[in-house]
Amino acid sequence: MRGSTSAAGVARRRSGGWLAALAATAMSWPCLPQAAQDASPASYTMADFARVAKIDAHVHLHGSADRFMAQAERDGVRVLTINVDYPDFPSITEQQRDAISLRQRYPGRAA
């Protein structure tokens, strides 16, 4: 099955996912109504980054991805790697092998 690759999807793959999502959120900030921009006690700030659990629910990890996973561990991020049948990606068999390896090597961190 073929699909188009959006700019956001490419940015997620190149930057580690959560960084692209953070940048996209920051860029949309001025578009929010004032009430949504006002910080409240229930809001998160960058000071909360280390203590807040994070999940990147759409990444495409191939190979060992050890450097990526080391950063994910430092940042407290869990990841869900998505396998796709698309010419720009390794075969489904390779992607599945890599995903299983990640899950075994990083239990509770990668799925």
WOKADA-V818910 format. One record per pair of residues at least 24 apart in sequence whose C-alpha atoms are under 6 Angstrom apart, sorted by the first residue. I is the first residue (numbers start at 1). J is the second residue. D is the distance in Angstrom with one decimal. If there is no record, write none. Layout:
i=I j=J d=D
i=I j=J d=D
This chain:
i=1 j=85 d=5.9
i=2 j=86 d=5.7
i=55 j=79 d=5.7
i=63 j=98 d=5.8
i=78 j=109 d=4.5
i=78 j=110 d=5.9
i=79 j=110 d=4.9
i=80 j=110 d=5.9
i=80 j=111 d=4.9
